[in-house]
Amino acid sequence: MNVVVLGCGFGGVEVARTLRKQAKELDINMIDHTPQFDYPPAYPELLSGKVTPEAISHDLKKFATKIGAGFIQAKVVNIDFKAKKVKTEATSGDEGRDIPYDFLVIAIGAEQTFFGIPGAEKLSYTVNTMKGAIETKNALDTLDYSKESSIAVIGAGLTGIEVAGELVDYFKDRGALARISLVEMMPRILPALPKEKVATYVSKFLSDSGVEILTETAVQEVSEGEITFKDGKKLPYDIIIWTAGIKPNSLFEILDIPKVKGWLKVDSYLRAEGMDDVFAVGDTVYFEREGVRAGQNVEEAEGQGRVAAENIIRTIKGEKLKRYRPKNTIQNPKALISLGDGKAVMYFGGMVFKVFAYRLKKFVEHRYMKRF
C-alpha cells in the first residue's frame, strides 16, 4: 500500500510519523514545494533576532529518511481522484510527474489573504512563511534609525500581537525610535478569544510598551507610504506587516472536491466527504460536528494527523474507524501568546496564565524541534 502525504507542516509530518510507527510495511511518500520543515509559531521572533532561521527549520529529506519514507520536492498542480494520481510540477528538486497513491492525505495548509484591499498585497510584508519573515526582517534592517520609523501591523489576532511585541524589542535593542501601530477592525484585539480579560491584559501590556492600538479601524486602501482607513483617516508608514486573516489554499480552486466556503470538507473520520481513500488534516480542512468546529492551530493539526493515520491503517485492516474529536476549537480555543520582553500569556479553559508562560512556549518549541 502506498500512502502519499501532500504538505509537510505539522499535520503532514504527524501523519507520516504515526503511519510509520504503526505500520512498518507501508510505502510512504511525502510531498512539499519546499525542502524544509519550518516552525511557524516562532516566525515573529525572527524579527527581533531571538531565533535564527536555522534554529527553527529542518531538512525534510533527512526526516523522511529517518522514518523510512520518501520525500519529493515538487509543487502539486492537480489531483486526479479517479485515476488516483497526484500531478506535480518541477521545482528545484525532483522533476514534475504523476505520483500514484492508494491513500492520499491532503495537508497543504492555508494562505495569507488580503481581502482584495487595493495595494495591500503589493505593498505589505508578512510573517506567514519563513521567506516572508526573513524579507520583513531585512526590510526592518534597512530603515534609517536616525529618525522615527512608522510600522503598521494590520490584524490584532495571535500573530499580530506577537509581531507587535517583537517589534518593540527590535527597536529597543537598537536604541531606535518607532511608532508601532496595531490595527484591528473588530472592537477589541484578540477577537477570536471569547474572554475579554486576556485581551484587556495584552492590550495594557502592549500599550505600556509603546504600541498604539487602533481598534474598530478597517483598512480601505494601501498606497505608497500611506494607509487609508474606511472612516477617511490616514496613517503614514515606512513598513506594513500584514497579519490579518487566512484563506483556503489556492489549489482547491481547481479541485472537484466537497468544500465549505473554500475549505475542504471532511467527515467524522477526517476523510474528504464522500471519499474512502482521501483524508485531510490541518488548516486546510473544515471540520464541524454537533455545532463544534475544529480550530486552525498546531494542536488540531497534530491531533488530526494522528487520527487520520490511524484511520488509514484501520481501513486497510477492515476495522471500524475512529471518530475525530477536536480539542482546540473555535468555541473553546487555547492559546500561548508571546508578548515580547521575555513575556507571554496562556489562555486555557477560560483562564489566563502569565507566570512561566514564555518559558513554556519555548519549551514546547524546543521539544518539537528535537524530534527532527
N, C-alpha and C positions, 0 to 999 in steps of 0.2 A: 504493500500500500504506500502510495506517495502523497504526502501532505505538503502543500505549498502555503507558506505564510507570507502575505503581502504587507509590508510595513514592519519595521523593526524598532518601534518605540517600546514603551512599557508593556503594552498589551501583546504585541507580536513576540517580543522576547520571552514573555511569560508563557505564551502558548508553546513555543519551541522547547523551552526548558522543561515544562511539565510533560510534554509528549515524550521527550527523551527519557525522563525519569521513570515514566510508567510503561513505556513500550520501546524496548531496545531494538526491535526488528523493523520499525517504521523507517521509511526514507523521508527525510525532512529537508525541504529547500526553503531558505529564507531569501526574500527579495526586497531590496530597498534601493532608492535612487542615490543615496549617499553611502559611503563606505564605513561610516562610523555611527555608533550609538552615542547620543548626547543626553545629558541630564538637564532637561528644560527648567525645572524649578530653580536651578542656580544661575540661569541666564542673567537676571538683574544684577547679580554680584559680579559679573564680568565688567560691568560699567565702573564700579568702584575699585576693581582690581583685587577684590578679596579672593577670587578664584581665577584660575587661568583656563583657557580652552582645553589644554592637555589634561588638566585635573578632572574635568567633567565629561570626557569623551573616551571612547574605546573602540578599537578596531573590530568591526562586526565579523570579518572573515576569521579572525582569531577566536572570537566567541563561538562561531558556528563550528569551527574545527574542534574546539574544546568539548562541545556536547555531541559531536558526531553528526553534524548537519552540513548541508551545502549552503553556500552564500552566493547570490548572484546580484551584482550591482547593475541595475537597469531601471529604466523608467517604464512603468506599466501604462500602456496606452489604450488597452481594451481587454475585455474578458469575454470569451465565447463560452457561455454557460452550457450550451447544448453539446458542443464538442469537448467541453471540459479542458479548455486551454487558456492560459494567460498570455496575452500578446504584449511583448516588450519592445522598447526602442533602445538602441545602443547608447550608453553613456561612456564615461572614461574607463569603465571596467569592461564587463562582458559585452559581447555583441547582442544586438536585438534578435529575438527569436520567439517562437511559440513554445510555452512551457506547459506540458500536460500535468493534470492533477487527478487524484482520486477524491481527495478532500481539499477544500480551499478555505483559508482563513483570511478575511479582509480586516486589516488593522492599519489603514493608511492615514488615520488621524484627520484633523481639520485644518483649515487655513484662516489666515487673518482676513477680516472683512473691513472695508472702508465705507460700507453702506452707500456707495455711489456718490459720496460727497465730492464735489468738484475740487480737484487739486490735492485731495488728501493722500491718495496712494502715491502720487508722483513726488510729493514734497515731504513726506513723513519718513522717519526711521522707525524700526520696530525691534522687538526683542523676542519674537516668537520663533526664531530659528537661531542656530549658532552663527550663521553667516550674518543675519540681521543684527544680532547683539554685537558682533565684532565691528561691523560697519558703524553702528551707533557709538561705540567706544572710540573708534578712530575719529569720528566727527567731533566728539567732545574734546579730544586731544588737540584738535586744530583751532580751537577757539582762542580769541585774544583775551588773555587773562588780565590785561591792563585796564579793562573796562568791565562793567557788569554785564553778564550774559543773561539772556532770557530763554528759558527752557519750558516748553509746554508739554505736559503729559496728558494725553487725551484718553480718558477712561479710568475711573477710580474703582475698578474691581481689584481682585487679588494682585494681578500683575502690575497694574498701575500704582498701587500702594507701595509695592516692593521697589519699583523703579524710582519713585519719588524719594524713598528713604536712601537708596544707594546714590542718588544724585547729590543729596545733602552731604554725604560722606565724601563723594568725589571732589566737590568744590572746597569742602573744609580741609581736606588733605593737601590741597594746593594753595590754600590761603587766598582763594579767589572769590569774588562776589558773583552771585547769581540770583536771579528772580526765577524761582521754580513754581510753576502754576500747575495744579492738578485739576483737570476739568472733567466734570461729570454731569450728564444730562438729567439724571434722576435727583430726587430731593435730598439724598444723602449718599455718602461714599459707601462702598461695600454693599450695594443694593441686593446682592444675591444672598446675603446672610440675614436670616429673619430677626435676629436680636439687634436692636439698635444700640445696645450697650457697647458692643465691640466696635461699632462704627464711631461712637462718641469717643471712646478711648483712643482709637487710632487717629481720629481727626485732631484731637488735642495734642497728641504726640507729634504729629507732623507739623501742625501749626506752631507749636513751641520750637520746632526745629527750623522754622522759617519758611515752610511751604505754604503758598497761597492756595486755598481750596475754593474752587468755584463750582457750586452745585446748581442744579436746575439751569445749566448752561449748555446749550446744544450747538454744535459746530454746523454752520451753514455752508461755508466755503473756505478753502485754504489757498492763499496766493503767496507769492514770494515775500517773505518777511512779515506776513500779517494773516491772522485768523479772523474771520468774520463770524459772529455768532448770530443765532436766529433772532435775538432781540435787538440786533443792529449794532451792538457793541463790538469793538475790535481789540485784538491783543497782538502786539508785535512779538516776534520770536526770532531767535537765532537757530534753534533746533526744535523740531516737533518729534516726540516719541509717541507712536500710536499703539495703544493697548486695548482699544475698545472693540470687543466682540470677535467671534469666530464664525465661520460658515462651513458648510459641508465641503469635502474635498471635491475639486472640480472634475475628477474622473467620473463622479456619479452623474454628471450631466449627460453622459452618453451611454450609461449602463441601464439596461432594461431589467430593473430590479425593484422590489417594493420599497417605497420611501415615504417618510413623513416630513414635510417641509424641507426636502432635500437630504435628510438624514436617512441612513439605511435602516429599515425597519426589521427588527428581529423578533423571534418568538420567545417563549419562556425558556427555551434551551439554548438561546443565542445563535440559532440558525436563521439565515436570511429567510424571511417569511415565505413559505411555500417550497423551500428547497431542503433536501436532506443531506446534501454534500457541501453546502456553503455555510460557513459560520462567520460571525463578525464580532469584533470587540473594540473597546476603547472609545475615543472621542467621535469616531465615525458613526456610531450606532444611535438609534432611538430605541430605548428600552423602557417600556412603561407597563406595569401590571397593577391592577386594583388601585389605580389612582396614584401610584408611587412611581416616579421617574428617576432612573439612574442619573447621577451627575456625570459631568465630563471632567474627570480628575484621575490622578495616578492610582488611587486606591481602587476605583472602579475598573480601570483598565487592567490592573493586575488580577483582581478578583474574577473578572470576566474571562481573562486569558486562561486561568486555571480551570474554570468550569467548562469552557469551550473545548480545551484539550481533553478533559476527562470525558466529555460527551462524544468526541470523535472516537475515542477508544471504546466507549460503550456501544456506539453504533456499529463499529467493526465486529464486536463480540455478540451483537444482537441483544444487548441488555437494555433495561429501562433507563431512559435518560434522566439527568439531574436538572431540576429547575434552578434557574439562577435567582438569587435573592440579593438585590442591591443593598449596600451598606452606607455609602456616602451619596445621599440622594439630593434631589432638588428641594424636596420638602424638609429634609433634616440633614443639612450639609455639615461637613467638618472642614476645618482649615487651619493651616500652620503658616503664619504670615510674618516674614521678616520686615523690620521697620527701619533698618539702618542703625548705626551706632552699637552694633552687637546686641540689639534687642529684637524681640519677636513677640507675637501673641498667638495663642492657640484657642480655637473655638471648637468645642466638642460637647455634644449632649446638651446644647443650650447654655453652656457655661463658658466663661472666659478665663484663660490661664496665662499668666505673664512670667512667672518665675521659671527659669531654666528652659523657656520655650525656644530660644535661639540655639541653645546647646542641643536640644532635642532635634531641631531641624537639621543641624549639621551632622549629628549622629546618624540620622536617617539617610542623609546624602552619602556619608562615608560608608555605611554598611551596604547600601545598594551598590555602589561602585565596586566594592570588594568582590562581588560575585563574578566580575569580569577577569 
